[in-house]
Amino acid sequence: MAKLNNEETKLFMFFQQATGAAVRDLVDDGENIAFVVAEGEMGRAIGQGGRNIGLLQKNLKKNIVMVEWSEELERFVANIFFPTKVNVIVEGDSIRVSASPEDRKYVIGRGGYKIKLARTLVERNFRKMDVRA
């Protein structure tokens, strides 16, 4: 996990108190906050009927993205794009993510958000790699 600044540390603590789930990392781009939740704690993080996501969005006034952690790089990358089903191919320092033609827009995300998020999270939690759709 990358070193967190003071604001990120506050968000980290707020998330854990609000959801009861352990968080491993977070990325705040100003519009969205992506929380990397400990493996097996996604249900607790989301809350019954999405209650925790709603609470976080209301209090933080930002879109909330949750990603489940995995020690396996391919699985972690697939979790970034969940619920979209993707194929993840790792070759050296490159990761290629592919999906069906109708799901490609969800892999890229609005303004390339999902691909940028994947690059950032992979670099912060594994190593610097090129992630492409």
Summary of the structure (lengths in Angstrom):
residues: 133
radius of gyration: 14.4
end to end distance: 24.2
largest distance: 41.0
contacts: 381
relative contact order: 0.15
helix: 47%
strand: 23%
